[in-house]
C-alpha cells in the first residue's frame, strides 16, 4: 500500500500499519498478515500492537488483536527445534 504521509521503506512503522488497518485493501491486510505469520513477535507485530492500543478501529481492533494472539499462541505451543 502506498502511504500518503510516509517515506518508502517504513512499512512497519506505526503510522503505516494504522493506515493499512484503517483504509487498506484486502490485499494490504493479506500482506500484513504474512509478515505477522512470519514473525508474530517482530517489528510488524509491535507496530500492530501500538495501533491496537490506541483508539478503537471499528471492526478491526478485535479481529487483529485475536489474530495476533492466535499466532503467538501457536508459536508458544510449537515444539522446540531439535538441537544437533
C-alpha positions as CSV (number, residue, x, y, z in Angstrom):
1,X,0.0,0.0,0.0
2,X,1.3,3.4,-0.9
3,X,1.1,5.6,2.2
4,X,0.2,9.2,1.6
5,X,2.3,10.5,4.5
6,X,5.2,8.2,4.7
7,X,8.5,7.7,3.0
8,X,9.2,4.4,1.3
9,X,10.8,1.8,3.5
10,X,8.9,2.5,6.6
11,X,6.1,0.0,6.1
12,X,6.5,-1.4,9.6
13,X,6.0,2.0,11.3
14,X,3.0,2.6,13.5
15,X,1.7,5.2,11.1
16,X,1.9,2.8,8.1
17,X,0.2,-0.1,10.0
18,X,-2.5,2.3,11.2
19,X,-3.1,3.3,7.6
20,X,-3.3,-0.3,6.4
21,X,-5.7,-1.3,9.2
22,X,-7.9,1.8,8.7
23,X,-8.1,2.1,4.9
24,X,-6.1,-0.7,3.4
25,X,-7.4,-3.2,0.9
26,X,-7.9,-6.9,1.5
27,X,-4.6,-7.4,-0.3
28,X,-2.9,-4.9,2.1
29,X,-4.3,-6.9,5.0
30,X,-3.0,-10.2,3.5
31,X,0.5,-8.7,3.2
32,X,0.4,-7.6,6.8
33,X,-0.9,-11.0,7.9
34,X,2.0,-12.6,6.0
35,X,4.5,-10.5,7.9
36,X,2.8,-11.4,11.2
37,X,2.8,-15.1,10.4
38,X,6.5,-15.0,9.6
39,X,7.3,-13.3,12.9
40,X,4.5,-12.8,15.4
41,X,6.8,-11.0,17.8
42,X,8.7,-8.9,15.2
43,X,8.6,-5.3,14.1
44,X,5.3,-5.5,12.3
45,X,3.7,-7.2,15.2
46,X,5.0,-4.5,17.6
47,X,3.5,-1.8,15.2
48,X,0.2,-3.6,15.2
49,X,0.2,-3.7,19.0
50,X,0.8,0.0,19.2
51,X,-2.0,0.8,16.7
52,X,-4.4,-1.5,18.6
53,X,-3.6,0.1,21.9
54,X,-4.8,3.4,20.5
55,X,-8.4,4.4,19.6
56,X,-10.7,1.6,18.7
57,X,-10.9,0.9,15.0
58,X,-14.4,-0.4,14.3
59,X,-14.3,-4.0,13.1
60,X,-10.6,-4.0,13.0
61,X,-9.3,-3.9,16.6
62,X,-10.9,-7.1,17.8
63,X,-10.1,-9.0,14.6
64,X,-6.4,-8.1,14.6
65,X,-6.0,-8.5,18.4
66,X,-7.3,-12.0,18.2
67,X,-5.3,-12.9,15.1
68,X,-2.0,-11.7,16.6
69,X,-2.8,-13.6,19.9
70,X,-3.6,-16.8,17.9
71,X,-0.3,-16.6,16.0
72,X,1.6,-16.0,19.2
73,X,-0.1,-19.0,20.9
74,X,0.8,-21.2,18.0
75,X,4.4,-20.2,18.3
76,X,4.3,-20.8,22.1
77,X,2.8,-24.3,21.6
78,X,5.2,-25.3,18.7
79,X,7.7,-27.9,19.7
80,X,11.2,-26.7,20.0
81,X,13.7,-27.3,17.2
82,X,15.9,-30.3,17.9
83,X,19.4,-29.4,18.8
84,X,22.2,-31.0,16.8
